Amino acid sequence: MNPDQIKPFFKNYQPLVQRVDNHIAAIKNAFPDQIACKKGCDLCCRFLTLFPVEAFSLAYAFARLPEGIKIKAVHKIENRKHECPLLIDRECLLYTVRPIICRTHGYPVYMEQEGNRLVDFCPENFKGISSFPKETMLDIEQLNTLLSIINRHFMDSIKADPSFPDRIPVSEAIFILCC
């Protein structure tokens, strides 16, 4: 598929990304001195698998990178298979289009497990804070449900082959539209 043909199909995904970004901005405003995440902090940058909608979004952006930068990612895939190929010199090549998991990692998320409410966040963030107002936390199950629905609509819209995988490693995702 030509990369330019895929862009209109992100119409449902992009608003979700914007909502997540707005939520993260609100957290940063509520806890300005508690966020350790910054350029060079890559503790959460690991091997990931993505829904196809996010894989295609990354592939769309990757296809537009200069060849020299793409070669760095390929080299990393060949030599460090269990690391994110987009993390070069401790910086994400596609930071502005990173997947939702990358946008939310480190910030307070909650979920229920066996009837218990669990809160998770990066231990480098929010040191000394033992509780969060509900509006500062992301309901990770609700977010994953929305992303799953958006992904299903995306797959139906692009008329993907039914055998297309449900989850795609980043190392494969970036090549969906090129190479």
C-alpha positions in Angstrom: 0.0 0.0 0.0 1.2 3.5 -0.9 2.0 5.4 2.4 -0.1 8.4 1.2 -3.2 6.2 0.8 -3.2 5.2 4.4 -3.3 8.6 6.1 -7.1 9.2 5.9 -7.7 6.0 7.8 -6.2 7.4 11.0 -9.2 9.7 11.5 -10.3 7.9 14.6 -6.9 7.1 16.0 -5.6 10.7 16.0 -8.3 12.1 18.3 -7.6 9.3 20.8 -3.9 10.2 20.7 -4.8 13.9 21.2 -7.0 13.0 24.2 -4.1 11.0 25.7 -1.7 13.8 25.1 -4.1 16.3 26.8 -4.4 14.0 29.8 -0.7 13.7 30.1 -0.3 17.5 29.8 -2.8 17.8 32.7 -0.8 15.4 34.8 2.4 17.3 34.1 0.6 20.5 35.2 -0.8 18.9 38.4 2.6 17.4 39.3 5.2 19.7 37.7 8.1 18.7 40.0 7.3 15.0 40.0 8.0 13.9 36.5 11.4 12.5 35.8 10.6 11.6 32.1 12.7 13.6 29.7 14.9 13.2 26.7 17.6 10.6 27.5 15.3 8.7 30.0 14.6 5.4 28.2 14.0 2.9 30.9 10.5 2.1 29.5 11.7 1.9 25.8 11.6 -1.9 25.3 10.4 -4.4 22.7 6.7 -3.8 22.0 3.9 -5.2 19.9 1.3 -2.9 18.6 -2.3 -3.0 17.2 -2.2 -2.6 13.4 -3.5 0.9 13.5 -0.5 2.0 15.6 1.8 -0.1 13.5 0.6 1.6 10.3 0.9 5.0 12.0 4.6 4.3 12.8 5.2 2.9 9.3 3.7 6.0 7.7 6.1 8.2 9.7 9.1 5.8 9.2 8.6 5.8 5.4 9.2 9.6 5.5 12.5 9.4 7.4 15.8 10.0 5.6 17.4 6.8 4.4 20.4 7.2 6.7 18.2 7.2 9.7 16.2 4.2 8.5 19.5 2.3 8.1 20.3 3.0 11.8 17.0 1.4 12.8 17.6 -1.6 10.5 21.1 -2.0 12.1 19.6 -1.9 15.5 17.1 -4.6 14.6 19.9 -6.8 13.3 22.1 -6.4 16.4 19.7 -5.8 19.3 16.5 -7.7 18.5 14.9 -7.2 22.0 15.2 -3.4 22.0 13.0 -0.8 20.4 14.6 -0.2 17.0 13.4 3.4 17.1 15.6 4.3 20.1 18.8 5.6 18.7 21.3 7.3 20.9 18.7 7.3 23.7 16.3 9.3 21.6 13.1 8.1 19.8 13.3 8.5 16.0 9.5 8.8 15.9 8.7 10.5 19.2 5.9 12.7 17.8 4.1 9.6 16.5 5.0 7.1 19.3 2.3 4.6 20.2 -0.1 5.2 23.0 1.7 2.8 25.4 4.8 4.9 25.0 2.8 8.1 25.6 1.3 6.7 28.8 4.1 4.7 30.3 5.4 6.2 33.6 2.2 8.1 34.3 -0.5 6.9 36.8 -2.7 4.2 35.3 -5.2 2.2 37.2 -6.9 -1.2 36.6 -8.8 -3.7 38.5 -7.5 -7.1 39.1 -9.5 -9.8 41.0 -11.6 -7.0 42.4 -8.7 -4.9 43.6 -7.9 -1.5 42.2 -4.2 -1.3 41.3 -2.3 1.9 40.4 0.9 1.8 38.5 3.5 4.4 37.4 7.2 4.6 36.9 9.1 4.5 40.2 11.2 7.5 38.9 8.1 9.6 38.8 5.9 10.8 41.7 8.4 10.0 44.5 6.8 10.5 47.8 3.2 10.5 46.4 1.0 7.7 47.8 -2.3 8.6 46.1 -3.6 10.3 43.1 -6.9 12.1 42.4 -8.9 9.9 40.0 -8.9 12.5 37.2 -5.1 12.3 37.1 -5.1 8.5 36.4 -5.8 6.7 33.1 -8.1 3.8 33.2 -5.9 1.5 31.2 -8.7 -1.0 30.5 -10.9 1.7 29.1 -8.0 3.0 27.0 -7.2 -0.4 25.7 -10.9 -1.0 24.9 -11.1 2.3 22.9 -7.9 1.5 21.1 -9.2 -2.0 20.2 -12.4 -0.6 18.8 -10.5 2.0 16.8 -8.2 -0.7 15.5 -11.1 -2.9 14.4 -12.6 0.1 12.5 -9.2 0.8 11.0 -8.8 -2.8 9.8 -12.3 -2.8 8.3 -11.6 0.5 6.6 -8.4 -0.6 4.9 -10.0 -4.0 4.1 -7.0 -5.9 5.6 -6.6 -9.5 4.9 -8.3 -11.5 7.8 -4.9 -13.3 8.4 -3.3 -10.0 9.3 -1.8 -10.4 12.9 -3.6 -8.8 15.9 -0.3 -7.5 17.3 2.8 -6.5 15.3 6.3 -6.0 16.8 7.7 -2.5 16.3 10.6 -4.1 14.5 8.2 -5.3 11.8 5.7 -2.5 12.0 8.0 0.2 10.7 8.4 -1.7 7.4 4.7 -2.3 6.6 4.5 0.6 4.1 8.1 0.5 2.7 11.1 -1.5 2.0 
